[in-house]
Amino acid sequence: MLPSTMDAQQALADLTEISSQIQAAVVFDDQGKVAASTFGDSRRADELARAAGGLLAAAEEIKTGESALPQLEVATGDGSVFVVRAGKTVSNPTAGLVFYDLKSALRSVKPAPKPAAAKKPAAVRKKTATAAKKKTAARKPATRKKPDAS
């Protein structure tokens, strides 16, 4: 059941007042009908509700167990999307610790060394070094001599 628009709009106003990290929010029902949003544009609110509903549907397809997903978080390089359903929610304060531990583990994994590039034969390497010296010498501007002061 969708809450009244006034209650939902007030809830979003209260939410954005206490949580400055929230850039956009929308309250919608199971059919995607928007009750309130932080957008001034209903089209953008509908798009966000549709996207959040799509995330929930995709997560429902891959989850285990019979109960509906009470919440979902998707983190990107630019920010995160949080979707919470009314009713039973799960409080799992250890989720942040698990993410921290996973990231720590990834940082400790050393990438496999790349195979060393084949070395050039010594004669070729010497020619290359000699040619580089000649090119550098050719690029140096000629030094001007100071006029004789006598």
Order of alpha helices (4+ residues) and beta strands (2+ residues): alpha-beta-beta-alpha-beta-beta-alpha-alpha
